[in-house]
Amino acid sequence: MRSPNGTTAQEFIFFAFPHSWGESVICFVPLLFIYAFIVVGNLVIITVVQLNTHLHTPMYFFISALSFLEIWYTTATIPVMLSSLLSERRSISLNGCLLQMYFFHSTGISEVCLLTAMAFDRYLAICNPLRYPTIMTPKLCTQLTLSCCICGFITPLPEIAWISTLPFCRSNRLEHIFCDFLPVLRLACTDTQAIVMIQVVDIIHAVEIITAVMLIFMSYIGIVAVILRIRSAEGRRKAFSTCVSHLTVFLLFFGNVALMYLRFSATYSLFWDTAIALDENMASKNQTTVTEFVFTGFPHLQEGGLLFFILLILIYLFIIIGNSMVYFAIRLDSRLHTPMYFFISVLSFLEIWYTTTTIPKMLSNLVSKQKTISLAGCLLQMYFFHALGITEVCLLTTMAMDRYLAICNPLRYPTIMTPQVYTQLTLGCCFCGFFTPLPEIAWISTLPFCGPNQIQNIFCDFDPILNLACMDTSTIVLIQVVDIVHAVEIITAVMLVALAYVRIIAVVLSIRSADGRRKAFSTCASHLAIFLIFFGSVALMYLRFSAKYSFFWDTAISLMFAVLSPFFNPIIYSLRNKEIKEAIKKHMCQSAIFTHHIK
């Protein structure tokens, strides 16, 4: 809707506030009280901390800094909201809008950095209590706080500078209660550029949030590990009580941030968009937004679908039962409570859920006439499939490091690979796996899908979905970015595993006796086989770049990628591993029939 004279809008009108006077007053009064409570409450905390010398410690210094930021964080938006609720013309100038966005995001990012610094402070206080006073000096506390503020006030500058150059000649109705990046970007007159940059803004926010959460999460892993080693319950309670307040504020703040910037579906009403400041759907008003996709890679029942169904359900049952047997055999047999078998049990657990994200839906599509999946269901399937897959990549790399330490440093291995360390490594793998795909999923969730809705695959994956987006052809280059991201992940893991095995082979070959070499390498054979199967299928799936296969081979590769590694995992570890076979016999196969099959 370009204005008749083509001029750029100099002000925006907030359209999310209630229109009637009575409703505005009802909203105004509680909002005013909330704002007064925020300002007075945080000022009281700052005054008490500054006046009481007993509270002149790093923890309370950070708390007072957080209270100071909270005052300005709310002041960036609430006064304008209060003014808009009482005025007939609920407008804000373009410059005022840019300033509001800048101070809202700069104070918000400063809070993110400060909460991360506070987690680091709690980590040092609990995990290094003797060195804490010498490390966390007043000078360092001040430097950390100033760094948080500098980071916060510099980070949004490029985005604000870019938005200030955009022409705004559409409708100036802002579907929001304050100025924020995405609602303002939708009013720009540059459709293609705005669409691409909206994705960039989404990814930037996601990276900021995920990086901070990862650092805080890793700090609390160390904190929890130390607290659990404290023998007395009173000691554990006192240690953890110093973290409860920070953890509560962290969860509240990042919970709201996640609702704001890591939203996967744009289907909320204007009421909920206003309540939690969410983005709207990017589909334009004259387009029909796709709400479900149709899989075209499945044959009908009369065309062999039943045969594929029977074969696939047998494979799925074998994967579930086989990996469950390996998992429970290791869990139940105390002789197998070692780092190597711990990682194998985790791998088996992941394989079960890895296949469960895709195969049940495949089975359903093989026997149903409507071979469809909703947009939200497709996003969830992509997320969990890739999250579990990346977790397996990290775990297989960790298992290679474990074998490297066991063979190349056998004397130090028990002191290095402790239960605490391999638990932390496993949690780190899961954390990496479940956070890595978030930016891609968040970006895809904002794309407009207006037809066609036929997925040329047997499950939802990035490339087939991206090809259905209603985007200008110049932006399809972003599909190549997704390919490169996957390639970097795969190649990095392969290089680390290859380097570990180069060193392992060198050490094994230096062993004089043939029996010693055989025993040393036998501990790696199963891992190496699973690694080659998994990464072989991954390479076929994601490292073909511009190579084009027929529809049959695309489907075959996708199916192999989903089931090959989970299928062979229990076979390799039950046939090649004497300890696991004995554990299965002892705990899982008491009857003569099952014992006969294991033999």
N, C-alpha and C positions, 0 to 999 in steps of 0.2 A: 504494500500500500504506500507507494511513493506520494508525497504531498504534491499538490498541483504545481507549485513553483520550484520543486526539487530541492528545497532548503534542508539543511541538516538540523535535526531537533536540538534545541538548546536546554530543554528540560524534560524530565520524565514524570509521569503521574503514577503513583502507587495504586494498583487496582485490587490489592488483596485485603484492604481494610473494609469493615462493614460500612454500608451506605447510610443506614438510618442513624439519626442522632442518638436514639435510645441505646442501640447496640454499641455505638462508639463509646458512650459514657460507661457502659458496663465493662467494656474492654479497657478503657482508660484508667479507671480507679484501681483495679488489681495490678495493672502494669506499673502504675505510679508507686504503689506500695512496694512491689517487688524491687523496683529500681532504688527506692529509698533504703530498703533493707540491704541491698547489695552494697551500696555506697557506704552506709553507716557501719554495717557489719565488718566490711573489709578495712575501713578506717580504724575501727576499734582494734582489730588484730595488729595493724601496722603500729599504732600508738603503743599498745601493750608490749610488743616485741622490742620496740626502740627504747622504751622507758625502763624496762626490767632487765637489769644486767645479767640475771640468771639465764635469760633467754638469748644472750649474745653468743649463739652457737651456729655452726653452718646450717643445720636443719631449720632453725627458726629464722635465720637470715633469708633462706630460700622461700620460706612460707610468707614472710613479709613482702618479698619481691613479687611473689605470686598474687598476693592480695592487691598490691599496687597495680599490677597488670590487669587484674579482673575488673577494677574500677574503670579503667580506660577502655577495656574491651567492650563493656556494656555501654559506656558513654558514647562510643562510636555509632551506636544504632538506636538505643532506646529513646533518647530525647527527640530525635526526628520522628520516631513512631508515635510518641505522645503528642507532638505537634500535629502530625497528620490525622490523628484520631479526632482532634478538636476543630480542625480547619476544613472548610468546604473544598478548597483546591489542594489536594494532597500531592503536591509536586515537589521536586527537587531539581536544582540546576544540574547541568552536565558536569560542571566542575565540582559541585557539591557531592554528586554521585561518585565521581572518581576519588575524591578525598575520603568519602565514607568507606568505599571498598578498600582503599589503601590502609587506613588506620584499623579497620576491622580485621583484615588479614595479617597486617604486621604485628598487631598485639596478639592475635591468635597463634601465629607461628612462633612468636617469642614465648608464649605459654607452653607450646609443644616442646621447644628446646629446654625450657626451664624444668618441666616435668621429667624430661630425660635426665637432666643434670641432677635432679633430686633423687632419681632412682640410682644413679651412680654414687651419690653421697650415701644413701642407705646401704648400698653394696659394700662400700669401703668401711662404713661404721660397723657392720656385722661380720664381714668376711676378713677384715684386716683391722681389728680393734686396737692393736698395739701401735700400728703405724698411722692410724687415722688422724691423730692430732697433728702429726708432722706433715702429712700430705694435704689435708683439707684445711689450709691456713686461711686467715681472713683475706689475704691477697688473692689466693686462688679462687675463693668464693666470689669475690668481686669480679675477677677476670671472667669466670664462667658466666656470671649474670650479665656482664656487659657483652660478652660474645653472643649470648642468647638474644639480647636486644638488637645487636648489630645484624645478626642473621635474620631476625624477624623483620626488621625495617628495610633490609636490602632485598630480600627474596621476592616480594611482590612488585618491586619497581618495574622490571621488564614487562610484566603483564599489564600494569596500569599504563605505562608509556605506550604500549602497542594499542590498547583499547582507546586511548585518547586520540589516536590518529584515524580511527574508523569513522566513516560517515554514517549518521543515523537519520535516515529519511523515511523509515517505515512508521507504523503507529508508535507513539511514544508511551503506550500503556505498559507499565512494568508489572508483570504478574508476580509480585513479591511484596514483602513488607519492609525490605531495605535493599540497597543496591548490592548485588553480588555478580560475580563474573558471568555465569551462564545466562541468567535472565537478561542482562544487559547485552551480551553478545548476540542474543536472538533478535535484537532490534536493529542490528547492523545491516547495511545495504549490500554487503559482500557475502553472498550465499556460500559459495564454494570455500572461500578462505575462512569464513566463520566456522563452517562445519569442521574443517581440519583443525583449526586452532582450538575449538571446543574440546576435541579429543586430546590435544596437547595439554590443555588446562586440566582436564580430568586426570591424565597420567601424572602430571606434576604434583597435584594434590595427593594422589594415591601413593606416589613414591615418598613424599614427605611423611605421610601418616604411617606407612608401613615401616620405613626406616626407624622412626621414633619408637614404634611399638616393638620392633625386633630388639632394639637396644634395651628397652625397659624389660622386655620378656627375658632376655639373656641375663640381665642383672638379677631378676627375681628367681631364676633357676639357681644361680649361685647362692642367693640368700636362703631359699628354701632348703637347699642341700646342706648348708651350714647349720640352719636351725634344727633340722631333723637329727643332726649328730649330737645336739645338746642332750645330755642324759635326763636332767630334771624337767618336769612339766612346767614348773614355775619359770625356769630359765628360758624355755621355748616361748612361753607366753609373753615374757618381758621383751624378748628379742623381736618377736613378730609384732608386738603392739606399737613399736616405733615406725612400722611400715604401713599400718592399717589406714591411717589418714591419707597418706600419699596414694595408696592403692585405690582408695575410694574415689578421690578426686580424679585420678587417672582414668578409671573406668567410666565415670560420669562424663568427663570431657571428651574422651576418645569415642565413647558410645554415641554422643551427639555428632561428633565429627564424621563417624562412619555413616550415620544416617544422612548426613549432609552431602558427603562427597564420594562414598563407596556404594552408592545405591545401584542395584542391578536391574531394576525394572521401573520404568517411568509410567506407572498406571495409577498413581494416587490422585485423589480429587484435589481441587484447589484448597479445600479446608486443611487436608493433611499436608499438602505442599507448604501452606502457610505455617502450620503448627510446628513442623520440623525443618522448615526452610529447604525443601527438596526442589530438584529441577523438574521442568516439564518435559513431556515428550517432544522430540524434535520434528516429528512428522508434521508437514504443513496441513492447513485445514482442508485443502481440496484433494488430499490423498487418502486412500484407504490403507490404514496401518495393518500389517500382517500380524496376527495374534497366534498363529500356529504354522508349522511346517509339515510337509508331506515327504516321507522317505520314498525314493524311487528305486532303491537298490534291492528290494525284496521281491521274490517271485510270489505269485498267488498260489493258493493251496492246490489248485488243479494243475499248476505248472511246475510242480515239484516242491512247493513250499512245505508240505507235510514232511517230506524226506529230510529237508534241511532242518526243520524244527526238531525232529527226533535226534538227528546227529548233534545238533547244537546243545540240546538239553542234556544229552549224555556227557558231552564235553564239559558243560557247566557243572554238572553233579560231580564229575571226577575232580575238577578243580577245587570245588568246595570241600569235598570229603578228603581228598589227598592232602591239601594244604592244612586242613583242620587236624588231620592225624599227625602231621609233622609238628604243628604248633603245640598241640596238647602233649605229645610225646616228650618234647623238650621241656615244657613247663612242669610235667609230672616227675621227670627223672632228675634227681639231684646231681647225678654224674655229668649231666649236660648243662649245668648252670655255669657256663664259661662264656667269655665274650663272643667267640665264634658262633656258638649255638644260640646265644641270645639274639644276635643279628639275623640268623637263619629263621628263628621263630617270628621275629618282627617282619621279615620279608614275606613269610607265608601268610601272616595276618594281612599285610598290605595287598598281596595277590588276590585274596578273597574279595576284598572291597573294590579293587581295581577292575575286576571282571564284572562285579555286581552293578557298577555304574552303567554298563552298556548291554550285557547279555540279556537280562530280564526284559528290557525294552525291545531288543531284537526278537526274542521269543514271542512277545506280545504282537509285534508287527507281522510276524510270519503267519499267525493264525487269525488275525483280524482283517476286516475289509478296509477300515480306516487306519492307514499306516501313518498316523500323525503324532506330533509332539508339540506342546505349547511352547511359546517363546521363552517363558520363565523356566519350563522344564528343560528346554534345550540349553539355556545358559547354565543351569545347575549341572546338567550332564557334562558339559564341557569343563566346568570348573572342577568337579570332583575327579573326572577322568584325568585331567592334566595335573591336578594337585597330587593325586596318588602316584601318577607316573613320575613326576619330578621328585617326589619323596623316594621312590624306588631308585631313581638315578643317584640321588645323594647317598642312599643307604648302600648301594653296590660300590660306590666310590669309598665310603667309609669301611666297608668290609675288605676292600683291597688294602687300605691303610692298616687295618687290623692284621691281615696276613703278612704285610711287610714288616710290622713290628715283631710279630711272633717268630718269623724266620730270621730276620736280619738283626734283631736285638732280643734274643731269647732270655737273657739274664735280667734285663730291665723290663721286659714285657709285663710281668705280674704287677710291678709297681706303677707302670704307666697306664695300662688298660684296666683300671679299677672299675667296680660296679658303678660308682658315681660318674666316672668319665664316659663309659659306654652308654649309660642312661642319658647323659647330657648330649652326647653325639646323636643318639636316636631322636631325642626331642628337637635338636637342631635341624635334623633332616626333615622331620614333620613340619616344623615351623617354616623352613625354607620352601618346602613343597606346597604348603597351603597358602602362602602369601605371594609366591612368584606369579601365579596366573591372575591374581586379582586385577592389576591394571588393564590387562587385555580384556578380561570379562567386563570390567566397568566401562571400557571404551566401546566394546561391541554392543552393550546394553543401551547405549545412547544413539546408535545408528538408526536411521529410518528404514523400515522394511515395508515396501508398498507393492510387492509382487515382482516376479513370480515367487512362489513359496515352496518349490520342489527342491529338496536336498539330494544332490547326487552322491549319496553315501548311505551307509547302514547305521551310522550314529552321528551325532552332532560334533563337528570339529571346526577349527578356526577357518580354514580356507573355504570349505563349502558354504559356510554361513556368510563370510565376508563377500563372496561372489553374489549373494542375493541382496546386498544392501543397495538402497536407492541413492547412490553417490555419483558425483561427476567422475568420469573415467580418469581424470587426471589424479584423483585421490586413490585409485586402486593400487598405486605404488606402495601404499601402506601394507598391502598383503605381503609384499616382499620383506618389509620390516619384521613382520611376524615370523616369516621363514628364517630370517637372520637371527632373531632372538633364540629360536629353537636350535639353530645350528650352533650358536655359541655355547648354549647349555650342554649340548651333546658332546661337542668337540672338547670342551674344558674337562668334562668328566672322563672322556676316553683318554685324554692326555695324562691326567692324574693316575688313572688305573694303569695305563701303559708304562709310565715311569716307575710305578710301584713294582710291576711285574718284571721290568728290565733288571731292577735291583735284586728282586727275589731270585730270578734265574741265575744271575751272576753268583749269588751266595750258594744256591743249590748246586751249581756246577763245580763250585770249589770244594764240596764235600767229597772225600775220597772214595768212600764205599758206595756201591750201587744201591744197596738196601737203604742206606741213609738218604741218598738222593730221592729214592722212590717214596720213602715215608714223608720227607719234607715237602715234596711237590704234591703228594696225594691230598694234603690239607687244603690245597688251592684249586684242585681240579674241578670240584663241583661249582665253586664260585666262578671260576673262569668260564665254565660251560654256560651257566645262567647269564653271565655278563655278555657273552658272545651272542646268545639267542636274543636277549632283550635289546641290546644295542644294534644288532643286525636288523631286527624288525623296525626299530626306531629310525635307523638310517634310511631304510626303504620308504618309510612314511614321510620323513621330514627333510631329508637331504637330497631330494631329487630336483629342487628348485624349478627350472623351466621344463624339465622332462615331462612328457605327456604319455600316459598309458591309456589303454582301452578301458572302458567301463568295467569289464570283467576283472581285469588285473587290479584296477583301483579298489574294487570291492574285496578281492582276495587279499590284497595287502592290508586293507583296513581290518579285516577279520583276523588275519595273522597277527597284526599288531595288538589286537585286543585279547587274544587267547593263547598265543604261542608260549610266552614265558610263564604265565600262570599254570599252563598245562604240564610243561616239562619240569617245573620246579619240584613237585613232590616225587616225580619219577627219578630225577637225578639224585636228590638227597636221600631217597629211601633205598635205591639200588646201589649207589656208590659209597654210602656211608654206613659202616658197620655199626657204629654206636647208635645211630638213629633207627636202624633196622631192629636192633636188640631192644631199644626203648619201645618201639611200636609193638613188638612181640609181647613185651612184658606188660604194657599198660593198655594197649588198644586191641589186641588180638588174642584173647584168652581161649577162644574156641579152636578146635583142630582144623576147621575149614579155613579160617583166616590165617592160621599159622602155616598151613600148607601153601597158601597163595604167596605169603611173604617169602618163603623159601624158594 
